[in-house]
Amino acid sequence: MAVGALVGLILGMIGGALGWPSIDEILVYAFFIIGFFTFVGGIFKWIFRL
């Protein structure tokens, strides 16, 4: 487990220096997109139920 943390730390430092997007930014966008599609799907389900 400690080895995985060290590898992640090294990769994170290299990625930050090279300008890669962090995993947090990727996850935020992924959850935003999933939430948006869920919201739109809920609206359509509510409209067609009427």
Secondary structure as UniProt FT lines:
FT   HELIX           2..18
FT   HELIX           23..49
//
